Amino acid sequence: MLAGSAIAAEPVKVGMVTTLSTKAGYLGEDIRDGFKLAMDQNGGNLGGVAVELMVDDDGRKPGKGKQIADRHIKKDGVKIMTGIVFSNVAMAVVPKVVRDDVVYVSPNAGPSALAGKGCHENYFNVAWQNDNLHEAAGQYVNDAGFKNVYILAPNYPAGKDALAGFKRFYKGNIAGEVYTKLGQSDYAAELANLRAAKPDAVFFFLPGGMGINFIKQYAQAGLNQSTPCSAPHSLSMSDCSVQWAMPRLA
């Protein structure tokens, strides 16, 4: 009985690999702080079980994320992992983690490659599958009557899922399809090409600070006065200075 009680008292180790640095670091901070808040509200327990949380910064780098995950599993003995923000990191980490009999719970990244045939019984996504909300965006833009839309997103799994999902339900013409650098902050060249394409609307997926920079530069270029812009985020008129924006979907 004493041995059993000692074993039961051992906290469950949870490894959190998330993005705490770069300009997108606030996304990982929210995930970390939300998780810690739940623990604090339950006296350090989750589901009535004591939890030991280990948090590491992946720096938005897939290789670094993989190294941290390997250490958590081999050295720290974690059996549950979570925290990843960006889908390129998720694709480098999750497939091996779940094959190693570790449960992974995704708070954000949901690459379509990890669904369907790529799904695993140890993988749980409590956010969304990347392309789903963009499918809704495509239908929304389609229903709004726009016929010639310019679309852009970062060149990484979530960006590709975003535009694929949008095109799945949008039935009009694609005036331009552009993939930017992940973490990009200057969109002068993209905005010049966008203006030259003369679309009747724009759809973009640029998470975190990328989207903030883009929409500021979009307004500074005066494009908000001529070309409506939409995004799958909770952007209001005052936030983004555009003629219309999608309602919040997540």
Residue pairs with C-beta under 8 A, 6 or more apart in sequence:
9 50
10 50
11 44
11 49
11 50
11 51
11 52
12 46
12 49
12 50
12 51
12 52
12 79
12 80
13 51
13 52
13 54
13 72
13 76
13 77
13 78
13 79
13 80
14 51
14 52
14 53
14 54
14 78
14 80
14 81
14 82
15 54
15 56
15 68
15 69
15 72
15 73
15 76
15 78
15 80
15 81
15 82
15 83
16 31
16 32
16 35
16 53
16 54
16 55
16 56
16 81
16 82
16 83
17 56
17 58
17 65
17 68
17 69
17 72
17 81
17 83
17 84
17 89
17 93
18 27
18 28
18 31
18 32
18 55
18 56
18 57
18 58
18 83
18 84
18 85
19 25
19 27
19 28
19 57
19 58
19 59
19 60
19 84
19 85
19 86
19 89
20 28
20 29
20 32
20 55
20 57
21 57
21 59
21 60
22 59
22 60
22 183
23 183
23 185
23 208
23 209
24 60
24 85
24 86
24 183
24 207
24 208
24 209
24 210
25 57
26 208
27 85
27 108
27 207
27 208
28 57
28 83
28 85
31 82
31 83
31 85
31 107
31 108
32 55
32 83
34 107
35 53
35 82
35 83
35 107
36 53
38 46
39 45
39 46
39 51
39 53
44 50
44 51
45 51
54 72
54 76
54 78
55 83
56 68
56 72
58 64
58 65
58 68
58 84
58 89
60 85
60 86
60 88
60 89
60 182
60 183
61 89
62 88
62 89
62 91
62 92
62 93
63 92
65 84
65 89
65 92
65 93
66 92
66 93
66 96
69 81
69 93
69 96
69 97
70 96
72 78
72 81
73 97
73 100
73 102
78 102
79 101
79 102
79 103
80 102
80 103
80 104
80 105
81 93
81 97
81 102
81 103
81 104
81 105
82 104
82 105
82 106
82 107
83 107
84 90
84 93
84 94
84 106
84 107
84 108
84 109
85 108
85 109
86 109
86 156
86 158
86 182
87 109
87 110
87 111
87 130
87 156
87 157
87 158
87 161
88 156
88 157
88 158
88 182
89 109
90 106
90 109
90 110
90 111
90 114
90 157
91 111
91 113
91 114
91 157
93 104
94 104
94 106
94 114
94 123
95 114
95 118
95 120
97 104
97 122
98 104
98 120
98 121
98 122
98 123
99 120
101 122
102 122
103 122
103 124
104 122
104 123
104 124
105 124
105 125
105 126
106 123
106 124
106 125
106 126
106 127
107 126
107 127
108 127
109 127
109 130
109 158
110 125
110 127
110 128
110 129
110 130
111 130
111 157
111 158
111 161
112 129
112 130
112 131
112 157
112 161
112 164
113 157
114 120
114 123
114 125
115 129
127 250
128 250
129 161
130 157
130 158
130 161
130 162
130 165
131 161
131 162
131 164
131 165
131 168
132 165
133 165
133 232
133 249
133 250
134 161
134 162
134 163
134 164
134 165
134 166
134 205
134 232
135 165
135 166
135 168
135 169
136 169
136 232
136 249
137 165
137 166
137 203
137 230
137 231
137 232
137 246
137 249
138 165
138 166
138 167
138 168
138 169
138 170
138 203
139 169
139 170
140 230
140 246
141 149
141 166
141 170
141 172
141 201
141 203
141 230
142 169
142 170
142 171
142 172
144 201
144 244
146 172
146 200
146 201
146 228
147 172
147 173
147 200
148 172
148 173
148 175
148 198
148 199
148 200
148 201
149 170
149 172
149 173
149 174
149 175
149 199
149 200
149 201
149 202
149 203
150 174
150 175
150 176
150 178
150 194
150 197
150 199
150 201
150 202
150 203
150 227
151 163
151 166
151 167
151 174
151 176
151 177
151 178
151 202
151 203
151 204
152 163
152 176
152 177
152 178
152 179
152 180
152 190
152 194
152 202
152 203
152 204
152 205
152 206
153 159
153 160
153 162
153 163
153 178
153 179
153 180
153 204
153 205
153 206
154 179
154 180
154 181
154 182
154 183
154 184
154 205
154 206
154 207
154 210
155 179
155 180
155 181
155 182
156 182
158 205
158 207
159 179
159 180
159 182
159 205
160 179
162 205
162 232
163 177
163 179
163 205
166 203
167 174
170 203
175 197
175 198
175 199
176 193
176 194
176 197
176 199
178 190
178 193
178 194
180 187
180 190
180 206
180 210
182 210
183 210
184 210
184 213
185 209
185 210
185 213
186 213
186 217
187 213
187 214
187 217
187 218
188 217
191 217
191 218
191 221
191 223
194 202
194 223
194 227
195 221
195 223
199 227
200 227
200 228
201 227
201 228
201 229
201 230
202 218
202 223
202 227
202 228
202 229
202 230
203 229
203 230
203 231
204 211
204 214
204 229
204 230
204 231
205 211
205 231
205 232
206 213
206 214
206 231
211 231
211 233
215 229
215 231
215 235
215 239
215 240
215 241
215 242
218 224
218 229
218 240
218 241
218 242
219 240
219 241
219 242
223 229
224 240
224 241
224 242
224 243
227 243
228 242
228 243
228 244
229 240
229 242
229 243
229 244
229 245
230 244
230 245
230 246
231 240
231 245
231 246
232 246
232 249
232 250
233 245
233 246
233 248
234 247
234 248
235 242
235 245
235 246
236 245
237 243
237 244
237 245
239 245
